[in-house]
Amino acid sequence: MTESLSPAVFVDRDGTIIQNVDYCSDPHQVKIFAGVPEALKRLKSKGFKLIIVTNQSGIGRGLLNIGQYRAVEEEVLRQLGPELIDATYFCPDVPGQHSTFRKPAPGMITAATRENQIDLGRSFLIGDKEIDVECGRNAGVRTIRVRTGCDRETNDSMADWVADDLPAAVEIILNKMQ
């Protein structure tokens, strides 16, 4: 008997779930955007798996170590609430080095799909940068670009939709389900 596949929402971390801090290495710097935990809970209640996919080149650059990254990740998960996020994937590779994992490459989504029984045809990616959108497209999921990161200019975005923030992106997803 094969397990049934679940839809997922792949979510970027910095600039999408939390306020962007360059190379965040201190849990005290974690500030979740307003409305994010509640919005993610709504997705979870509709059967979506929630998976964080985040580039963390600060590790590859030597600006933070895995322990610091994990401490920040733990604080993000604590602030979001228990058992909300199904999995977290991060890529420590620096821009310019060959990587099948670093966004815009789809490696994190590919691994998450395999390890979490995901139906990509019913899945979405939410991110604040165009490389998030490219990653989602490369993986074959629908994409939503939010305006909460450093680059709020979205006129030329290739995203399927653009939203002001993650709660607005969740509204788009829930409306598409009907």
N, C-alpha and C positions, 0 to 999 in steps of 0.2 A: 504494500500500500504506500503510495507517495503522499508526502505531506502537502497540504494545499499552500499555495503561495499567497503572501500578504502584500498589500500595497504599502509603500513606505514614503515618508517625506525625509529627504536628505537635507540637512540644514548646515550651512556654514556657521562657524562660531563667532569669530571676531568681526564686529560691525553688523552682525545679523541677530545673534542672541544676546551678546554682551557689547558694551561700548568698546570701541577699538582703542587699544593701548598698544603702542609699538612693542612687539616682542614681550607680551605680558608674561612675567615670571613670578609675580607675587599675588597670592590669593586675595590680598587686601585690595587689589586693583580691580577685582571682578565686580562689575555693575551690570546686572541684567536689565535689559530695556523693559519699560513698563508694559504690562499686558502679555508678555511672552509666556510665562508659565501657564496662564489661563488658556491662551490660544493653543499651546501645544497639548494641553489636557483635552481640549475639544477634538483635536485630530486623533489623539489616542482613543478617545471614547467612540470614534467612528471606525476603529479597526486598523488605523495606520501604525506601522512601526516607525519610530523616530530615531534617526541615525545622524549623528554629527560627523561631518567630513571637513577637516580643517588643515590647511597648509600651515606648517610651523617651521619656516626656514630659520628662525632664530636658533633652533637646535643645531642645524647644520652649519650655521655661522658661528657657533660657539658663544652666543649671547645668553642662552639658558640651557640647562641640562634636562634630561628626561625626568628627573625627580621634581624639578621646578614645574615642568609642564604638567606632570601628574597632579601636583598640589593645586594648580590652577584649575585643571579639569575637575578634580574632586569638589572644589568650591563652586564651580559652575553647576555641577550636578546637584549639590546640596541646595543651592539657591533655587534651582528649577523645581525641586521636590522629588521625593522618593519614587523610584521605579518608573520615571517618565521617559527617560532616554534608553532605548534598547541597546545601542552600541555607539562607540566613538572610534573614529579612524583619523589618524593624523599622519602627515608626511613631513619629515624633517629635511627633505632635500631643498637645496638652494636653487633659485632661478638660474636657468642656463645649463645646469647639469642634466644629463639624460635621465629622465624619470618617467616611469609608466604610472606612478602613483600621484605625483604632484599635479594639482589642478592647473591647467585645464585637462590633463590626461584623466581618463575615467577609472584609474586603478582602484581608488578607494571605494567607489560605487560598485565596481566589479567584485571586489573582495566581499563587501557587505552583502551584495545580492546572493553570492554563493553561500556565505556563512549564516544568513538570516532568512533564507527562503522568501526572497522578494520577487514580486511581479512588477517588472519595470514598466510594463504597459499601463499600469494603474498608479504609477509613482510620480513624484514631483521632486524638484530641488529648489530650495530657497537660498539665495545668497545676495551679498551686497556689491559684488564686483562682476565685471564681464567675464573673468576667467571662471567664475562659478557657473555662469550661464553656459559657457563653452563646455565645461565639464559635464553638465547635465545633458546637453545636446550630444556630446560624444558618447554618453552612456545610454542615450535613448529615452530619457525622461523629459517630461514637460518642466519648464523653468519659470521661476518668478524672481525678478530682481527687485530688491528693496532699496530704499533711499536712506538707510540709516548708517551707512559706512562713510568712509572718507570721501569717496567719489559719488556725489549725489546726482551728477549729470547722467541722465538715462535716455536722452533723445535718440541716440544711435544704438540702443541696446538690441541684441538679438533675442532677448527673452520672450517667451510666449506672453507674459504679462509683466507689468511693473506695478509695484505697490509701495505705499509710503513706508510701511513697516511690516514686521512679521505678523502681528494680528490681522492686518489688512490682507496679507498674503494667504493667511489661513481662511479668511472669508472667501477668497477666490476659489481655493481648493474645495471647500465645503459646498459652494454654489455649483461647481463642476460635477459634483457627485449626484446632484438631483436630476 
